[in-house]
Amino acid sequence: MSNDAYDLARWAADGLRRHVSADAFDVALVMGSGWVPAADALGAPAAEVNMTELPGFAPPAVPGHYGRIRLVEIGDKTALVFLGRTHLYEGHGPAAVAHGARTALAAGVKTVVLTNAAGGTRPERQKVGDPVLISDHLNLTGHNPIAGPNFIDLTDAYSPALRTLAKEIDPSLYEGVYAALPGPSYETPAEIRMLRTLGADLVGMSTVPETIAAREGGASVLGISLVTNIAAGLAGKPLDHAEVLAAGRASAARMGELLGKLIRG
Ligand SMILES: Nc1nc2[nH]c(I)nc2c(=O)[nH]1
């Protein structure tokens, strides 16, 4: 990516510091769909800013549904909690998707926690409402937030140390490989069968560009998916949306506790 993306992140970080009247941050959390209860469980924000007040953030996909960044003190750590993110299917390009992560890194963050809602491809061992630690990813989006000859290593893109810590806090957590697709349509049953063969345990439309940008900037990444539906063709019955929402809500409260313990260290 041209310097624009990195300059834009620095300008956004400067604006963020001014808006939240702080200049040192330990961790960033990007909260995916259904994770707002978990974000609320982290504690009341000391400050909050609309993403649209900062340079480089795309307009909200749904009018009025503005992305916000909260400053939350969690134990002795200062966290930036991003509520809302840009997705590739909104058409603003991979740099726009990674802008939040890049802004957090420009603000000095060294640890990024990326959460999302995802489809589960393993009904034999997953159920709706399960949180799954991301062990690795398949970037099937056809995009990369990095442009130019910057060949970064993505071995251990998802921090083994943070995954171990998460499992020590909640031993019931298990891991899976996250496949990112461009969306916005969900997969066909044939595509889900292909993705299972490729080793994907989770399917989503986010996270991967942010992970790559965070690793490019030297931050440690922890990714957690909330299985919100069983992927296409695998659920023997139509999904009950109320059931999915309830499962998500129940897990999100548990996830709020996990994230809080993770960050307090
Ligand atoms: N690609 C993809 N993304 C998703 N997000 C959610 I929630 N469920 C899915 C799904 O089944 N497939």
The ligand as a Gaussian input file, in Angstrom:
#p B3LYP/6-31G(d) Opt

LIG

0 1
 N      -18.808000     -16.461000       4.827000
 C      -19.618000     -16.585000       5.877000
 N      -19.676000     -15.594000       6.785000
 C      -20.532000     -15.744000       7.811000
 N      -20.800000     -14.911000       8.860000
 C      -21.716000     -15.526000       9.614000
 I      -22.530000     -14.720000      11.311000
 N      -22.060000     -16.713000       9.140000
 C      -21.318000     -16.878000       7.994000
 C      -21.247000     -17.923000       7.044000
 O      -21.924000     -18.952000       7.135000
 N      -20.364000     -17.730000       6.000000

